[in-house]
Amino acid sequence: MAIYGDRNWHSDLLGIFSIIGVLAHVIFCCENHALAQITPDGTLGDNSSTRTPNVNIKGLTADRIDGGVTRGANLFHSFREFNIKECQRVYFANPPGISNILTRVTGSNISNILGTLGVDGGANLFLINPNGILFGNNARLDVAGSFVASTANSFVFSNGLEFSATNPQTPSPLLTVNPSALLFNQLQAGRIENRSIAPAGTDPTGFFAFGSRVPDGKSLLLVGGNVSMDGGKLNAFGGQVELGGLAEPGTVALSVDGDNLSLRFPENVARTSVSLTNQAGIYVTGAGGGNIAVNASNLEILGRSVLGGGIGQGLGTSETVAGDITLNATGSIKVSSESLVSNFVGFGSGNGGNITIDSGSFSLSDGAQLTASNYGQGNAGNVNVNVTGAVNIAGDFSGIHNFVSNITINSGSFSLRDRAQL
């Protein structure tokens, strides 16, 4: 539950998302999109990936991806085209002992994920397509592990070897360790766009969820090129959501600890933009943990979009600690149009997480809010704003709010006007 000024925006957004989700499912689900579907590229030789249609998976008819090359606990797949149509369900087979399924697209077209992408087992799923990846309105994830989508050129391993989409070769027998980085070696990586508003069950507090979802406590990472969420939602309750991208050649470090995944961006490599518009949302609220991290050149959170973390109503204990929301931009961060960045602890027990802003400039306007609050038993997290240039907060209902903790702002200049609040 998130408190937004004097309104209960969780309930407002719930009603809106319910209507949108149902209408989208009815209107868009069975459109006939003329897409080349799933085409292996032949680079894996006798172990080529294969698609078996009309398989019963979890009681539903689906396509199953078999084959691929096994290296230790890693399973590698390679395709010239990888698209999932509306109403189509595609699941990767998960042989015993496989912890990571790594999939590359070596052709020249983007991947359109318009239906269900899943794993028939517990492995983490990694997908790279340097040309771009689109998650449509009815895109769904059905995975038991974590999920990474990237427009990088290669997965890099700790021994320096690569599994490349732009220089495809059969995976080396030495690729038995976890991937440790995403390599971008092109001038303009493809974009990732998430529009998913598909029904996604209920969150830990019992509210309906919509959009792409990984299981509670798992990780969901989108690494571009530019990353945009045009009305789309991402859910990893009690887990980790990270967005970001590189605008020039470089390497993003990838930590894989079981199904706990995280990124580390290089300091001196230009980044791409990240945007959330038209009621987009990222939700990690749960019974503890729950982190959101964005690394960009410029970040925009507009049009009643929401970044929501914290401990849900009635969840948590006195020892529970919520995760953090960390927004890092080398250029500007703009939060506007009644959008909300919230790390909130409901009426229960637990300690809130921090909200940290690091950027060249930061603006909060037109009813947008940044809030870290605890209405139960425990402390709220801190709000830390570190900006080399200007901080501008303006407009009715706009403001930075913190209940039972601290607000710290370090900036070149600071403006609070037009009935904005601090």
C-alpha positions in Angstrom: 0.0 0.0 0.0 1.4 3.4 -0.9 0.3 6.7 0.4 0.4 9.5 -2.1 -0.3 12.9 -0.6 -3.9 12.7 0.6 -4.9 9.9 -1.8 -4.6 6.2 -1.7 -2.9 5.7 -5.0 -2.5 1.9 -4.6 -6.3 1.6 -4.7 -6.6 4.1 -7.6 -4.0 2.4 -9.6 -5.4 -1.0 -8.8 -8.7 -0.1 -10.4 -7.1 1.4 -13.4 -4.7 -1.6 -14.0 -7.6 -4.1 -13.5 -9.6 -2.4 -16.3 -6.6 -2.0 -18.6 -5.5 -5.6 -18.0 -8.8 -7.1 -18.8 -9.4 -4.9 -21.9 -5.9 -5.6 -23.1 -6.4 -9.3 -22.7 -9.6 -9.3 -24.6 -8.6 -6.9 -27.4 -5.0 -7.8 -28.1 -4.6 -11.4 -27.1 -5.5 -13.2 -30.3 -4.4 -10.7 -32.9 -2.5 -12.4 -35.7 0.9 -10.9 -35.9 2.9 -11.9 -39.0 6.2 -12.7 -37.2 8.9 -15.2 -38.1 8.7 -17.2 -34.9 11.6 -19.2 -33.5 14.3 -20.1 -35.9 17.5 -21.8 -34.8 20.7 -20.5 -36.5 22.6 -23.8 -36.9 25.7 -22.5 -35.0 25.4 -25.2 -32.3 25.9 -28.0 -34.8 24.4 -31.4 -33.8 23.1 -29.7 -30.6 21.0 -27.2 -32.4 18.0 -25.8 -30.5 14.7 -27.2 -31.5 11.1 -26.2 -31.1 8.5 -28.8 -30.3 4.9 -27.5 -30.7 1.7 -28.6 -28.9 3.3 -29.9 -25.7 1.4 -30.0 -22.4 3.2 -27.8 -19.9 1.6 -26.9 -16.6 -1.7 -28.1 -18.0 -1.6 -25.8 -21.0 -0.6 -26.2 -24.7 2.8 -24.7 -25.3 5.8 -24.8 -27.5 8.9 -26.4 -25.9 12.5 -25.4 -26.7 14.8 -28.5 -26.5 18.3 -29.2 -27.5 21.1 -26.7 -27.0 24.6 -27.2 -25.6 25.2 -28.1 -22.0 28.3 -26.9 -20.2 28.3 -27.7 -16.5 25.2 -26.1 -15.0 24.7 -23.8 -18.1 22.5 -24.6 -21.1 23.2 -22.5 -24.3 20.7 -21.9 -27.1 21.1 -19.9 -30.3 18.5 -18.6 -32.8 18.4 -16.5 -35.9 14.9 -15.2 -35.0 13.2 -15.4 -31.6 9.6 -14.1 -31.4 6.6 -15.1 -29.4 3.2 -14.3 -30.9 0.0 -13.2 -29.0 -1.5 -16.1 -27.2 1.6 -18.3 -27.8 3.4 -20.0 -24.9 7.0 -20.9 -25.3 8.9 -22.7 -22.5 12.6 -23.8 -22.4 13.1 -27.3 -21.2 15.1 -27.4 -18.0 17.2 -30.6 -17.9 18.4 -31.8 -14.5 21.4 -30.0 -13.1 20.9 -26.8 -15.2 20.9 -23.6 -13.3 21.3 -21.0 -16.1 19.7 -21.0 -19.6 21.5 -18.6 -21.9 19.9 -17.7 -25.2 21.3 -15.5 -28.0 19.7 -14.1 -31.1 22.2 -13.8 -34.0 19.9 -12.5 -36.8 19.3 -8.8 -37.7 15.8 -8.3 -36.3 14.4 -7.4 -32.9 12.7 -10.0 -30.7 8.9 -9.4 -30.1 7.8 -11.1 -27.0 4.0 -10.8 -27.2 2.9 -14.0 -25.4 4.3 -16.1 -22.6 8.0 -16.8 -22.2 8.8 -19.4 -19.6 11.1 -22.1 -18.2 9.8 -25.6 -17.5 11.9 -25.8 -14.3 13.8 -23.6 -11.9 16.7 -22.2 -13.9 17.5 -18.6 -14.4 16.8 -17.4 -18.0 19.1 -15.0 -19.9 18.2 -13.5 -23.3 20.4 -11.3 -25.5 19.5 -9.7 -28.8 21.6 -6.8 -29.8 18.9 -5.5 -32.2 16.3 -4.9 -29.6 13.6 -6.6 -27.5 10.0 -5.6 -27.2 7.6 -7.0 -24.5 4.1 -6.4 -25.7 0.9 -5.6 -23.8 0.3 -9.3 -23.1 3.8 -10.4 -22.6 4.2 -12.7 -19.6 7.1 -14.3 -17.8 6.6 -17.8 -16.3 9.9 -18.5 -14.7 10.9 -20.0 -11.3 14.3 -18.3 -11.3 15.5 -14.9 -12.2 15.3 -13.2 -15.7 17.7 -11.0 -17.7 16.9 -9.4 -21.0 19.7 -7.4 -22.7 20.8 -6.0 -26.0 24.4 -6.6 -25.2 26.6 -8.4 -27.8 27.9 -11.1 -25.6 27.8 -12.8 -22.2 31.2 -12.7 -20.7 32.5 -15.3 -18.3 35.0 -15.0 -15.4 37.6 -16.8 -17.5 37.3 -14.2 -20.2 35.5 -16.3 -22.7 32.3 -15.1 -24.5 29.0 -16.4 -25.7 28.4 -13.9 -28.5 25.4 -12.9 -30.6 27.4 -10.9 -33.1 30.3 -13.4 -33.4 28.5 -16.7 -32.9 30.5 -19.8 -32.2 29.8 -23.1 -30.5 30.2 -22.5 -26.7 33.7 -23.5 -25.4 33.8 -26.5 -23.0 35.2 -24.0 -20.5 32.0 -22.0 -20.2 30.9 -23.9 -17.1 31.0 -21.0 -14.7 28.3 -18.3 -14.2 28.3 -15.4 -16.6 30.0 -12.4 -15.1 29.4 -9.5 -17.5 27.5 -8.2 -20.4 29.7 -6.9 -23.2 28.5 -4.0 -25.5 30.9 -3.5 -28.4 28.6 -1.6 -30.8 28.1 2.1 -31.0 24.3 1.9 -30.6 22.8 -1.1 -28.8 19.2 -1.9 -29.5 16.4 -0.6 -27.2 14.4 -2.6 -24.8 10.7 -1.6 -24.4 8.3 -3.1 -21.9 4.6 -2.5 -22.4 3.3 -5.5 -20.5 0.1 -5.1 -18.5 -0.9 -8.8 -18.5 -2.5 -10.2 -15.4 0.2 -11.5 -13.1 -1.5 -12.9 -10.0 -1.6 -11.2 -6.7 1.2 -9.5 -4.7 2.1 -10.6 -1.2 -0.6 -8.3 0.3 -3.3 -9.8 -1.9 -3.7 -7.0 -4.5 -3.8 -7.9 -8.2 -0.6 -7.5 -10.0 -0.1 -6.7 -13.7 2.9 -6.9 -16.1 6.0 -9.0 -16.3 6.7 -10.8 -13.0 9.4 -13.0 -11.6 8.8 -15.1 -8.4 9.0 -13.3 -5.1 12.6 -12.7 -4.0 14.1 -13.2 -7.5 15.7 -10.7 -9.9 14.4 -9.0 -13.1 17.1 -7.1 -15.1 16.6 -5.1 -18.3 19.9 -3.9 -19.8 19.9 -1.9 -23.1 20.4 0.4 -25.2 17.7 2.8 -24.2 15.1 1.2 -21.8 11.5 2.4 -21.9 8.4 1.4 -20.1 5.4 2.8 -21.9 2.7 1.9 -19.5 4.4 -1.4 -18.8 4.8 -3.0 -15.3 7.6 -5.0 -13.7 7.2 -7.0 -10.5 9.8 -8.7 -8.3 8.2 -8.6 -4.8 10.9 -8.8 -2.2 13.4 -9.2 -5.1 15.5 -7.0 -7.4 14.6 -4.9 -10.5 17.4 -3.1 -12.3 17.2 -1.0 -15.5 20.0 0.6 -17.4 22.1 0.7 -20.6 25.3 1.7 -22.3 25.6 4.2 -25.2 29.1 3.2 -26.2 31.3 0.1 -26.0 31.8 -1.1 -22.5 31.1 -3.9 -20.0 28.4 -4.1 -17.4 29.4 -6.4 -14.5 26.9 -9.1 -13.7 26.9 -10.8 -10.4 25.1 -14.2 -10.3 24.7 -15.7 -6.8 22.2 -18.5 -7.3 19.1 -16.7 -8.5 20.2 -13.4 -6.8 21.4 -11.2 -9.7 22.7 -7.7 -9.8 24.6 -5.2 -12.1 27.5 -2.9 -11.7 27.9 -0.1 -14.4 31.3 1.3 -15.5 32.0 4.8 -14.3 33.5 6.3 -17.5 31.3 4.9 -20.2 28.4 6.9 -21.6 25.0 5.5 -20.6 21.6 5.5 -22.4 18.2 6.9 -21.3 15.6 5.2 -19.2 12.0 6.3 -19.2 8.8 5.3 -17.4 5.6 6.9 -18.9 1.8 6.5 -19.0 1.3 4.9 -15.6 4.3 2.5 -15.9 5.3 0.8 -12.7 8.0 -1.1 -10.9 7.0 -2.9 -7.7 9.2 -4.8 -5.3 7.2 -4.3 -2.1 7.1 -7.5 0.0 7.9 -9.0 3.4 11.4 -7.6 3.3 14.2 -6.8 0.9 13.0 -5.5 -2.5 15.5 -3.3 -4.4 15.1 -1.0 -7.4 18.2 0.3 -9.2 18.3 2.5 -12.3 21.5 3.5 -14.1 21.1 6.0 -17.0 22.2 9.1 -18.6 18.8 10.7 -18.2 15.9 9.2 -16.3 12.3 10.3 -16.7 9.5 9.1 -14.5 6.3 10.7 -15.9 2.6 10.3 -16.3 1.6 8.9 -12.9 4.3 6.2 -13.1 5.3 4.5 -9.9 8.5 3.0 -8.3 7.2 1.2 -5.3 9.3 -0.5 -2.6 9.1 -1.3 1.1 7.2 -3.7 3.4 3.6 -4.5 2.6 0.7 -4.0 4.9 0.7 -6.6 7.7 4.0 -8.1 6.6 7.4 -8.0 8.2 8.8 -8.4 11.8 10.8 -6.1 14.0 14.0 -7.4 12.4 12.8 -7.0 8.8 14.5 -4.5 6.7 13.2 -3.2 3.3 15.4 -2.8 0.3 16.6 0.4 -1.3 15.6 2.5 -4.3 18.7 3.8 -6.0 18.5 6.2 -9.0 21.8 7.1 -10.7 22.0 9.3 -13.7 25.0 11.1 -15.2 22.6 13.7 -16.6 19.2 14.6 -15.3 16.5 12.8 -13.3 13.0 14.2 -13.8 9.9 13.0 -11.8 6.7 14.7 -12.9 3.0 14.5 -13.6 1.8 12.9 -10.3 4.4 10.2 -10.4 5.6 8.5 -7.2 8.9 7.1 -5.9 8.0 5.4 -2.6 9.7 3.2 -0.1 6.9 2.6 2.4 6.3 0.5 5.4 2.7 -0.2 6.1 0.9 -0.6 9.5 3.0 -3.5 10.9 6.6 -4.1 11.8 9.9 -3.5 10.0 12.4 -0.9 9.0 12.2 1.0 5.8 14.8 1.2 3.0 16.6 4.2 1.7 15.9 6.3 -1.4 19.1 7.6 -3.0 19.3 10.1 -5.9 22.7 10.7 -7.6 22.6 12.8 -10.7 23.7 16.0 -12.5 20.3 17.6 -11.9 17.0 16.6 -10.2 13.5 18.0 -10.6 10.2 17.0 -8.9 7.1 18.8 -10.3 3.4 18.7 -11.1 2.3 16.7 -8.1 5.1 14.2 -8.1 6.4 12.9 -4.8 9.4 11.2 -3.3 8.5 9.5 0.0 10.2 7.2 2.5 7.8 6.6 5.4 7.0 4.1 8.2 3.5 4.0 9.6 4.2 0.9 11.7 6.7 -0.1 14.3 10.2 0.7 13.1 12.3 3.3 11.4 11.8 4.7 7.9 14.7 4.8 5.5 16.6 8.0 4.7 16.2 10.1 1.6 19.6 11.2 0.2 19.8 13.5 -2.8 23.2 14.2 -4.2 23.2 16.4 -7.2 26.1 18.3 -8.8 23.8 20.9 -10.3 20.3 22.1 -9.5 17.5 20.6 -7.4 14.1 22.0 -8.4 10.9 21.1 -6.5 7.7 22.9 -7.7 3.9 22.7 -7.7 1.0 21.6 -5.6 1.4 18.2 -3.9 5.0 18.0 -5.2 7.5 17.2 -2.6 10.0 15.0 -0.7 8.3 13.4 2.3 9.9 11.4 5.1 8.2 10.1 8.2 10.4 9.0 11.1 13.8 9.5 9.4 16.1 12.0 7.6 16.2 14.0 4.4 19.6 15.1 3.1 20.1 17.2 0.0 23.5 18.1 -1.4 23.3 20.2 -4.5 24.8 23.2 -6.4 21.5 25.1 -6.0 18.1 24.4 -4.5 14.6 25.7 -5.3 11.4 25.0 -3.5 8.4 26.9 -4.9 4.7 27.1 -5.9 3.5 25.4 -2.8 5.8 22.4 -3.1 6.8 20.7 0.2 9.8 19.4 1.9 
